[in-house]
Amino acid sequence: MIVLSSCCWAVRVVGRRWINDSDLTAADKVKEKDAIYIQFVLKGLGNIGDSTEQLLSDSIPGYQSQ
């Protein structure tokens, strides 16, 4: 995760590559999936939607924030 921030804002960028369990059982070539998540945060205002930390902890078993 890359985090850029100042006193009033922050930007978090996360790259992810994964394979679904259903892809492992297919006889065809396994195709990895890629995604990039970008979160913009205006400090002092409320959040809308899930945080990047929550997304990572929900989708990566054993993930812990540094």
C-alpha positions, -999 to 999 in steps of 0.1 A, spaced: 0 0 0 13 35 -9 0 63 13 5 100 4 -9 126 29 -8 161 41 -26 179 69 -59 180 50 -60 150 27 -46 115 20 -44 91 -9 -40 54 -6 -32 31 -35 -32 -7 -34 -25 -32 -62 -39 -67 -59 -35 -99 -79 -55 -130 -71 -69 -164 -83 -104 -175 -74 -109 -211 -60 -132 -219 -89 -104 -210 -113 -81 -237 -97 -106 -265 -105 -110 -255 -142 -92 -276 -167 -83 -245 -188 -54 -222 -181 -57 -204 -148 -61 -167 -153 -50 -143 -126 -71 -113 -119 -56 -78 -112 -71 -47 -95 -59 -13 -84 -78 4 -55 -75 41 -49 -89 58 -18 -91 96 -14 -95 109 22 -104 144 31 -93 146 68 -119 161 91 -148 149 70 -167 116 74 -159 85 52 -182 70 26 -179 33 19 -153 8 31 -118 18 39 -88 3 21 -77 -14 53 -111 -31 56 -110 -43 20 -75 -58 25 -84 -75 58 -116 -90 43 -100 -103 11 -65 -114 23 -64 -141 50 -39 -131 77 -35 -95 65 -24 -71 93 -20 -34 90 15 -21 97 
